[in-house]
Amino acid sequence: MIKLLLIVPFIGMCLLLPFANRIEPYIFGLPFLLFWIILWMVLSSAILAIVYKYDPANQGGEEK
């Protein structure tokens, strides 16, 4: 079930991108669209880390 979180970055980058396609307002000196893309890159990394940590397939110890 935790893997369903992986849909969130897809929605943010692909489906919501047309709504963020504008220049104004500037955030941290960046046009809004560029800020939006960078924000979702950072959020995608955080979501991937959460999924990796809580995925039951990764809970086992190392096998030798």
C-alpha positions in Angstrom: 0.0 0.0 0.0 2.9 2.4 0.7 3.9 2.2 -3.0 0.7 4.1 -3.9 2.6 7.2 -2.6 4.7 7.0 -5.8 1.6 8.3 -7.7 1.9 11.7 -6.0 5.0 12.9 -7.9 3.5 11.8 -11.2 0.4 13.8 -10.5 2.4 16.9 -9.4 4.7 16.8 -12.3 2.5 15.6 -15.2 -1.1 16.4 -14.4 -0.7 19.7 -12.4 2.1 21.2 -14.5 -0.3 22.9 -17.0 -1.9 24.8 -14.1 1.5 26.0 -12.9 2.6 27.1 -16.4 3.1 30.8 -15.7 6.0 33.2 -15.0 4.5 35.3 -12.2 4.9 35.2 -9.2 8.7 34.9 -8.8 9.7 32.7 -5.8 13.3 32.9 -4.6 14.0 34.8 -7.9 12.8 31.9 -10.0 9.8 32.0 -12.4 6.9 30.0 -10.9 7.2 27.2 -13.4 10.9 26.6 -12.7 10.2 26.7 -9.0 7.4 24.2 -9.4 9.6 21.7 -11.2 12.4 22.0 -8.6 9.9 21.7 -5.8 8.6 18.4 -7.2 12.1 17.1 -7.8 12.8 17.6 -4.1 9.4 16.2 -3.0 9.9 13.2 -5.3 13.2 12.4 -3.6 11.6 12.7 -0.2 8.7 10.4 -1.2 11.0 7.8 -2.6 13.0 7.8 0.6 9.8 7.3 2.6 8.6 4.5 0.4 12.0 2.8 0.6 12.0 3.1 4.4 8.5 1.7 5.0 8.3 -0.8 2.2 7.9 -4.3 3.7 10.2 -5.8 1.0 13.1 -3.8 2.4 12.6 -4.8 6.1 14.5 -8.1 5.9 18.2 -8.3 6.9 21.0 -9.1 4.6 21.3 -12.6 3.4 24.7 -14.2 2.9 
